[in-house]
Amino acid sequence: MILVLRHIRMLCALLFCVVAQSVVAAEVMVFAAASTKTALDDVAEAWQAETGNRAVIAYAGSSALARQIEQGAPADVFISANVGWMDALDASGLIVEDTRRDFLGNRLVLVAHGQADPVEIAPGMDLAAMLGDGWLAMALVEAVPAGIYGKAALETLDLWPSVEGRVAQTDNVRTALALVATGEAPLGVVYATDAVAEPHVSVIGIFPEDTHPPIVYPLAAMSERDTPLTVAFLDFLRSDAARMIFEREGFGLLPD
């Protein structure tokens, strides 16, 4: 009888360990715009410290991530750098509409390699001359949100025709930033939050907000993936702890 009780206790202990391990190892899969990386990595670390759960985050251009989700990639949460790609997933029935929120705001800036003097971004500025023999680094201007916003701003300022043939396009905004940081491109158009994350560039100008559509990052849970864990992570993204991190990195949290 004693031996049987010992076996039962051992079995219960093993089951407890398995359950505890599964709780600790709980993960939410997040697809997020590349420009959120510095802030979101810190938020995920804070969430794990508080809950024991992990956020596994895949970063890329919003367009690439949206297409992967359309093709069946197992994302629980999508954080896009513009509303257009979230709208596309919504139209395909791939998001849980009740979880969709306009989440973060950002600004568009002109950055230079190293230290450089500030300039006024306005119609008439000679951006082409500022490039010299170099290139203007931008994310893909027809697909990636940062590139779309940047092209819109340059068109509004009537600067696009003078630099259209001098643009080095990259698949996401962080890669465009890297071109400037390494000196491969003298100037780039990126988000203000990207510039905060890179010590080897300087912000030389801020694009007027009325030159491009508002920069809004929507988020949502993906269809049939709004589990309690996913919802808990979405709630944490709007917590005071997360807010401090996002604001430190230059984002603005938008009201619900």
C-alpha positions in Angstrom: 0.0 0.0 0.0 2.8 2.4 0.9 4.6 1.6 -2.4 1.4 2.3 -4.3 1.0 5.7 -2.5 4.6 6.6 -3.4 4.0 5.8 -7.0 0.9 7.9 -7.0 2.8 10.8 -5.4 5.6 10.5 -7.9 3.1 10.5 -10.8 1.3 13.6 -9.4 4.6 15.4 -9.0 5.6 14.5 -12.6 2.2 15.8 -13.9 2.6 19.0 -11.9 6.0 19.6 -13.4 4.6 19.0 -16.9 1.7 21.4 -16.3 4.0 24.0 -14.8 6.5 23.7 -17.7 3.7 24.2 -20.2 2.5 27.3 -18.4 6.0 28.8 -18.3 6.6 27.9 -21.9 3.3 29.5 -23.2 4.1 31.6 -26.3 2.3 34.1 -28.4 3.5 34.6 -32.0 3.7 38.2 -33.0 4.3 39.6 -36.5 5.4 43.2 -36.2 6.6 46.1 -38.4 10.4 46.3 -38.3 10.3 49.9 -36.9 8.8 48.6 -33.6 11.7 46.2 -32.9 13.7 48.2 -30.2 10.6 49.1 -28.2 8.7 45.8 -28.7 11.7 43.7 -27.7 11.8 45.5 -24.4 8.0 45.2 -24.0 8.2 41.5 -24.6 11.0 41.2 -22.0 8.8 43.1 -19.5 5.8 40.9 -20.2 7.9 37.7 -19.7 9.2 39.0 -16.4 5.7 39.7 -15.2 3.9 36.7 -16.5 6.4 34.0 -17.3 5.0 33.9 -20.9 7.0 34.6 -24.0 6.3 36.7 -27.1 8.1 35.3 -30.1 8.3 38.2 -32.5 9.0 38.2 -36.3 10.0 41.6 -37.7 9.8 42.6 -41.3 8.1 45.2 -43.6 4.3 45.2 -43.0 3.7 44.3 -46.5 5.8 41.1 -46.3 4.2 40.1 -43.0 0.7 40.7 -44.3 1.4 38.5 -47.3 2.8 35.8 -45.1 -0.3 35.8 -43.0 -2.5 35.6 -46.1 -0.5 32.5 -47.1 -1.2 30.9 -43.7 1.7 31.9 -41.5 0.8 31.2 -37.8 0.7 34.7 -36.4 -1.4 35.3 -33.3 -1.0 39.1 -33.4 -0.2 41.5 -36.2 1.2 45.0 -35.7 1.3 46.9 -38.9 3.0 50.2 -39.6 0.0 51.5 -41.6 -3.7 50.8 -41.8 -3.7 49.7 -45.4 -2.2 46.3 -44.8 -4.4 45.7 -41.8 -7.4 46.6 -43.9 -6.3 44.1 -46.5 -6.3 41.3 -43.9 -9.6 42.5 -42.5 -11.1 42.3 -46.0 -9.9 38.7 -46.3 -11.5 37.8 -42.9 -8.2 37.1 -41.3 -8.4 39.3 -38.2 -10.7 39.4 -35.1 -12.4 42.7 -35.6 -13.2 43.3 -31.9 -9.4 43.2 -31.1 -8.4 45.8 -33.8 -7.0 49.0 -32.4 -5.1 52.0 -33.7 -2.2 51.6 -31.4 0.9 53.8 -32.0 1.8 57.0 -33.8 5.2 58.0 -35.3 6.9 60.8 -37.1 8.8 60.8 -40.4 12.4 62.3 -40.4 15.3 62.9 -42.7 18.5 61.4 -41.3 22.2 61.8 -42.2 25.2 59.6 -41.6 27.1 60.8 -38.5 26.7 64.3 -37.3 25.2 66.9 -39.7 23.6 70.3 -39.5 19.8 70.6 -39.4 17.8 71.7 -42.4 14.3 72.9 -42.9 12.2 70.4 -44.8 10.1 72.6 -47.1 9.3 73.1 -50.8 12.3 74.4 -52.6 15.0 72.6 -50.6 17.6 71.1 -52.8 17.6 67.5 -51.6 19.2 66.2 -54.8 22.2 68.5 -54.2 22.4 67.3 -50.6 22.8 63.8 -51.8 25.9 64.6 -53.9 26.8 61.4 -55.7 25.1 59.3 -53.1 21.6 57.7 -52.7 18.6 58.4 -50.6 17.8 55.3 -48.5 14.1 54.5 -48.2 11.9 51.5 -47.6 10.1 50.2 -50.7 8.0 53.2 -51.8 5.1 51.2 -53.2 4.8 48.5 -50.6 6.4 49.3 -47.2 4.6 51.9 -45.1 7.7 54.0 -44.3 8.5 54.2 -48.0 4.9 55.0 -48.9 4.8 57.8 -46.3 8.2 59.1 -47.4 7.2 59.2 -51.1 3.9 60.9 -50.3 5.8 63.6 -48.3 8.4 64.2 -51.0 5.6 64.4 -53.6 3.7 66.9 -51.5 6.9 69.0 -51.2 7.5 68.7 -55.0 10.9 67.0 -54.2 10.1 63.6 -55.6 10.9 64.3 -59.3 14.4 65.5 -58.4 15.4 62.4 -56.4 13.2 59.6 -57.8 16.1 58.1 -59.7 18.4 58.4 -56.7 16.5 56.3 -54.2 18.0 53.1 -52.7 14.9 51.1 -51.8 15.0 48.4 -49.1 12.6 45.7 -48.0 12.0 47.4 -44.6 12.8 50.7 -42.9 15.5 49.3 -40.5 17.5 48.2 -43.6 17.2 51.7 -45.0 18.4 53.1 -41.7 21.4 50.7 -41.8 22.4 52.0 -45.1 22.7 55.5 -43.6 24.3 54.3 -40.4 27.1 52.5 -42.3 27.6 55.4 -44.7 26.5 53.5 -47.8 23.9 56.3 -48.2 24.4 59.8 -47.0 20.7 60.5 -46.3 17.6 58.5 -45.5 13.9 58.9 -44.8 12.9 56.8 -41.8 10.7 57.0 -38.7 11.7 59.1 -35.8 11.8 56.0 -33.6 14.4 54.4 -35.9 16.7 57.4 -35.5 16.5 57.1 -31.7 17.6 53.5 -32.0 20.7 54.2 -34.1 23.6 56.2 -32.7 25.4 56.5 -36.0 22.8 58.8 -37.7 21.5 62.2 -36.8 18.1 63.7 -37.5 18.5 66.7 -39.6 14.9 67.4 -40.3 11.3 66.4 -39.4 8.7 66.2 -42.2 5.7 68.3 -41.6 2.8 66.1 -40.6 0.5 67.5 -43.3 2.8 66.3 -46.0 1.8 62.7 -45.6 -1.0 60.6 -44.2 -1.1 60.1 -40.4 1.4 57.4 -39.4 -0.7 55.0 -37.5 0.2 51.5 -36.3 -2.9 49.3 -35.9 -2.8 45.9 -34.2 -5.2 43.0 -34.0 -5.4 39.3 -33.1 -5.6 37.0 -36.1 -8.7 35.0 -36.9 -9.4 32.1 -34.5 -6.2 33.0 -32.5 -7.8 35.4 -29.9 -6.9 33.0 -27.1 -6.8 34.2 -23.5 -3.0 34.3 -23.8 -3.2 36.5 -27.0 -5.7 38.8 -25.4 -3.5 39.1 -22.3 -0.6 40.2 -24.5 -2.7 42.7 -26.3 -3.8 44.1 -22.9 -0.2 44.3 -21.7 0.7 46.4 -24.8 -1.5 49.1 -23.5 -0.3 48.9 -19.9 1.6 51.6 -18.1 4.8 49.5 -18.2 4.5 49.2 -22.0 3.6 52.8 -22.4 6.8 54.0 -20.7 8.8 51.9 -23.1 7.1 53.0 -26.3 7.2 56.6 -25.3 10.9 56.3 -24.4 11.6 55.1 -27.9 9.7 58.0 -29.5 6.3 56.4 -30.1 3.0 58.0 -29.1 0.3 55.6 -27.8 -3.0 56.5 -29.5 -6.3 56.5 -27.5 -8.7 53.7 -28.1 
